[in-house]
Amino acid sequence: MPTLNLVTNVKLDDPRAFITEFSKFGADTLNKPEQYISVIFTYNELVTFAGTFDPAFSLRIDSLDNISEQQNEGYSKAFFEFFEEKLGTKGNRGYVTYIDPGRPNMGFESTTFATIFGKN
């Protein structure tokens, strides 16, 4: 159910290898089965942060049921550390945005998760 939408100005030698690793990392971090993880990766050399083109990123996570103030703190720590190691981005060079769209607002298999799991 989680979609990890990552935009970065860091050009990768092997984006497929990174995305595969990021998908597994995201599943482990969010405690969701990888079969439900969707990764969208966009390289854009024109991404700026704080007015510079130094390595930077923006990550948006859309996920059901596991977005909360308490959990997001731990998720942020994990994702920022991962990006620093894999992309060379510093902690002050990106944002992570957490969105829980609600079960009625996320579709799967021609229906919504509200129909599959109930409204809450």
Residue pairs with C-beta under 8 A, 6 or more apart in sequence:
1 32
1 36
1 63
1 64
1 65
1 106
1 108
1 113
2 26
2 27
2 30
2 32
2 36
2 37
2 38
2 61
2 62
2 63
2 64
3 37
3 38
3 39
3 40
3 60
3 61
3 62
3 63
4 22
4 23
4 26
4 37
4 38
4 39
4 40
4 59
4 60
4 61
5 40
5 42
5 59
5 60
5 61
5 62
6 22
6 39
6 40
6 41
6 42
6 57
6 58
6 59
7 42
7 44
7 47
7 57
7 58
7 59
8 41
8 42
8 43
8 44
8 47
8 55
8 56
8 57
8 58
8 87
8 89
8 94
9 43
9 44
9 45
9 46
9 47
9 48
9 53
9 55
9 56
9 57
10 43
10 55
10 56
10 57
10 87
10 88
10 89
11 43
11 45
12 18
12 43
12 87
15 41
15 43
18 41
18 86
19 39
19 41
21 86
22 39
22 41
22 82
22 86
23 34
23 37
23 39
24 34
25 78
25 82
26 32
26 37
26 39
26 61
27 33
27 34
27 36
27 37
29 75
29 78
29 79
30 37
30 61
30 63
30 66
30 75
31 66
32 63
32 66
45 53
46 53
47 53
47 56
47 57
47 58
48 56
49 56
49 93
49 94
50 92
50 93
54 93
55 87
55 88
55 89
55 90
55 93
56 89
56 93
56 94
57 83
57 87
57 89
57 93
57 94
58 94
58 95
58 97
59 79
59 83
59 94
59 95
59 96
59 97
60 96
60 97
60 99
61 67
61 75
61 96
61 97
61 98
61 99
62 99
62 100
62 101
62 106
63 98
63 99
63 100
64 100
64 101
64 102
64 103
64 106
64 113
65 100
67 98
67 99
67 100
72 96
72 98
75 96
75 98
76 96
79 96
80 91
80 94
80 96
83 89
83 94
84 90
84 91
102 114
103 112
103 113
103 114
103 116
103 117
103 118
103 119
103 120
104 112
104 113
104 114
104 119
105 112
106 112
106 113
107 113
108 116
109 116
